Amino acid sequence: MQILAKPERYSLGLKIDCLLVEIIEAISAAVFLKREEKLPYVRIAIRKLDTAKLLLMILWETKALDEKKY
């Protein structure tokens, strides 16, 4: 069962997937750094997470994503 229809899956859905992978990369990079060097990576992760949440909200607003899955 597909959560998103094809147009949304290959546009916003793909972008959200990429953002989530980039968030994981930023966090995993920050794990091994000294405390004072982590801040830029954490900021990147926060910014990308906010973008992913905004794109999910757009999917929900356009009724492309079911309310239960949102």
HELIX and SHEET records of a PDB file:
HELIX    1   1 LYS A    6  GLU A    8  1                                   3    
HELIX    2   2 ARG A    9  GLY A   13  3                                   5    
HELIX    3   3 LEU A   14  VAL A   31  1                                  18    
HELIX    4   4 ARG A   35  GLU A   61  1                                  27    
END                                                                             
